[in-house]
Amino acid sequence: GENVEQHPSTLSVQEGDSAVIKCTYSDSASNYFPWYKQELGKRPQLIIDIRSNVGEKKDQRIAVTLNKTAKHFSLHITETQPEDSAVYFCAASPLNNDMRFGAGTRLTVKP
Amino acid sequence: NAGVTQTPKFQVLKTGQSMTLQCAQDMNHEYMSWYRQDPGMGLRLIHYSVGAGITDQGEVPNGYNVSRSTTEDFPLRLLSAAPSQTSVYFCASRIAGGANTGELFFGEGSRLTVL
């Protein structure tokens, strides 16, 4: 099955700085790559996703890039704010199959 | 539209007891799954189903059973609880197949403690 690795496990930035989280995956059949944000005690919620026919996608301060050849994808958050502090998970899956998650990155944005 | 509903939210069991975590969704999603979340280990897939009558194992299926008799419901059964099954459990669903397949919708989670 798919194996997703995520780095770093913890990330601390100053408010206004950028944050980058990177993931690699193993299964070349995977073609859907979402990112989830989980606040303390809450359920994971989708913040952005990308499909394999697209190299980059942006939504305001959040962007995701995908390199299918190298099997890695990254989350970029610009102009970070304290409310961006949370645990972020990457995931990978073939569209019609199960979804596997990375181990998570705890992002702390210091005011 | 309630989305994905899990019950109970909290449960304490003794070693060897059995229980069922309930999951229901009202979005007519074909795909349903169960994950467990442990500190530092992310979300690990236990079992999943792509439709009524079809189930399959994920990464960590041992000690858990599932069934899918209807599109709406996907219960997770712990046959003989062990302390290693202390975790937060999430049920999730999504559309299976087609151009709209993608986002996984999660329930609120069930926190299980096995003493």
Boltz contact constraints between the chains, C-beta under 6 A:
constraints:
  - contact:
      token1: [A, 32]
      token2: [B, 102]
      max_distance: 6.0
  - contact:
      token1: [A, 43]
      token2: [B, 106]
      max_distance: 6.0
  - contact:
      token1: [A, 43]
      token2: [B, 108]
      max_distance: 6.0
  - contact:
      token1: [A, 43]
      token2: [B, 109]
      max_distance: 6.0
  - contact:
      token1: [A, 44]
      token2: [B, 106]
      max_distance: 6.0
  - contact:
      token1: [A, 46]
      token2: [B, 103]
      max_distance: 6.0
  - contact:
      token1: [A, 95]
      token2: [B, 101]
      max_distance: 6.0
  - contact:
      token1: [A, 96]
      token2: [B, 96]
      max_distance: 6.0
  - contact:
      token1: [A, 96]
      token2: [B, 97]
      max_distance: 6.0
  - contact:
      token1: [A, 98]
      token2: [B, 45]
      max_distance: 6.0
  - contact:
      token1: [A, 98]
      token2: [B, 48]
      max_distance: 6.0
  - contact:
      token1: [A, 99]
      token2: [B, 104]
      max_distance: 6.0
  - contact:
      token1: [A, 101]
      token2: [B, 42]
      max_distance: 6.0
  - contact:
      token1: [A, 101]
      token2: [B, 43]
      max_distance: 6.0
  - contact:
      token1: [A, 102]
      token2: [B, 42]
      max_distance: 6.0
  - contact:
      token1: [A, 103]
      token2: [B, 41]
      max_distance: 6.0
  - contact:
      token1: [A, 103]
      token2: [B, 42]
      max_distance: 6.0
  - contact:
      token1: [A, 104]
      token2: [B, 42]
      max_distance: 6.0
